[in-house]
Amino acid sequence: MNALERLESTLSSLRKDVPTVRVGGTVSEVAPTHYRVSGLSRFVRLGELIGLEIDGQVQLGEVVRIDGNGVTAKPFDSHIGAGLGLVAYRHPPKTISPHPSWKGRVLNALAEPIDDAGTLRVGDRVMSTDASPPPAISRARVRTPLRTGVRVLDLFTPLCVGQRIGIFAGSGVGKTTLLSMIAQSQGFDTVVTALVGERGREVREFLEEALVHHRSRAITVVSTSDESPMMRRMAAKTATTIAEYFRDRGESVLLIADSVTRFAHAAREIALATGEPAVARGYAPSVFSELPRLLERSGPGIDGQGSITGIYSVLVDGDDHNEPIADTVRGTLDGHIVLDREVADQGRYPAVNVLSSVSRLAQQVWTADERNLLRKLRAMIARFEDTRDLRLMGGYQPGRDGELDQAVQLVPKIYDLMRQAPSDPPSREPYQELLNLIKAAIE
C-alpha cells in the first residue's frame, strides 16, 4: 500500500466518527440552570443537541430556546461545565437502538447501562425518544381482561391489557408499594419501569424486592432526584421508547412510570428556564401539552402488534386531587386509582378509596352478575362511610334501617378482605373470594 492509499484509508476511517465540518458557536452566557451559545441560531432547531468539549469529554445539552442572539441550552449533566468563550458544536441527535438482550438490565435516561453488567448490545432499529403514538384510527381495541393479583383492584377497578391508568396519592400513602405489587403480574412478556426523580435508596429496594422474581423480563430506566431535569424528563421518554420497541415485536408490555408528577416538575424547570410564563401553580403551558404526548404513546398498538399497559403514578401535591397535573393526567388516562390518606391511617393497605377510583374499561371485564353485585357493594360502602360520624356519636340503632344494618355487618369484612401486603400471595379468584365472604356473613 503506497502513501496515497494509506492516507485515503485513514481519512475514510476518520469520516465515520468525525464529521468533516462541524457547525459551532461560542458560549456567551452561563446561568445556574442553562447556558447561551452565540452563532448557532440559524443552524439548529428546538430539541436538537449541542456538545461542549470539556476536559476531553463531551457534555450534551438540548436546545430549548432560539432567538436572533443565540440559543439557550439545558445540560444533561447535573452541573454546568460551560465557560464563557467555550466552543459548542451541533451534535447528532440522540437515538436508541433497543435489543431483546436488554431484558434484565438497568439503564440511565440516555439508555446507558448502570448495572455493571457489561455493554449493551445494539439493535438494528434506530428509534427516536420523541416518537408519535400510533394513528388513532389504526389502533387495536382494548378488550382482554388483565388479572393483577391485587384483590381490591381486580374487584373494583379491573384493568384490561393495553389500558392506561393512574395511581393518584399524596406522599407516604403506599404508591410505590402498590406499583411493586402490580409489577409482579404474570400476564406480560416484558416489564419496563421508569423511576423518575426517585430516591436513590429506593432503586435497589425496587429491583431486589418488587422485581426479584421477574428481573429476567424487566428493563429499568433510572433517573434519581439529584440528576438534572433533562435526565429526569428523558427517563420517562426512554422507557416509553423501549416499551414501544417490544410492543412492535408483538409482545405484551407493562410500562410503569413513577412518577409522572416528577416528569412534569422537570418539564416545568426546563420551560421556566426558556422564559415561558407560569400559568397554573408555577407550570408553564408547554408542560400541559407535553404530558398528553407522553401518555398517548402507551396503550394498544396497531392491529397485529402488541400492546403497552401503562401504569402511571401521580404524586398529588398537598393531597389536592384537583391540582393541575393530577387534573390533566386524570383527563387523559383510561381510569384512576385513588390512594386515600384516611384509609391508610386506618391501617388498610393498599389504601385504595374504592368510591373515588374508576376504571373506564371495567365493563369489558365484569360479567353482568359481577357488575350488579359490585355496584350494590359500592352503594353499601358509600352508606357505611356516610354514616360513620353518626355511628361514632351513638346515633345508630340496629333494626331501624335494614340497609344500614347490612352495611355495618358486611363492609368491615369487605375491608378485611381487601387488605393485602406485598408479601402475600397474589389473589387468583377475587370474585369467588368475595362471594364466599358474603355467603359466610349472611349465614
ABEGO torsion letter per residue (X at the ends): XBAAAAAAAAAAAAAAABBABBBBBBBABBBAABBBBBGAAAABBBGBBBBBBBGGBBBBBBBABBBAAEBBBBBABABBABBBGBBBBBBBBBBBBBBAAABGBBBBAAGBBAAGAEBBBBBABBBBAABBBBBAAABBBBABBBBAGBAAAAAABBBBBGBBBBBBBBBGAGAAAAAAAAAABAABABBBBBBBGBBAAAAAAAAAAAAAAAAAABBBBBBBAABBAAAAAAAAAAAAAAAAAAAAAGBBBBBBBOBAAAAAAAAAAAAAAAGBBBABGGBBAAAAAAAAAAAAABEBBBBGBBBBBBBBBBBBBGGBAABAAAAAAAAABAEBBBBBAAAAAAGBOBBBBAAABBBAAAAAABBAAAAAAAAAAAAAAAAAAAAAAAAAAGABBBGABAAAAAAAAAAAAAAAAABBBAABBBBABAAAAAAAAAAAAAX
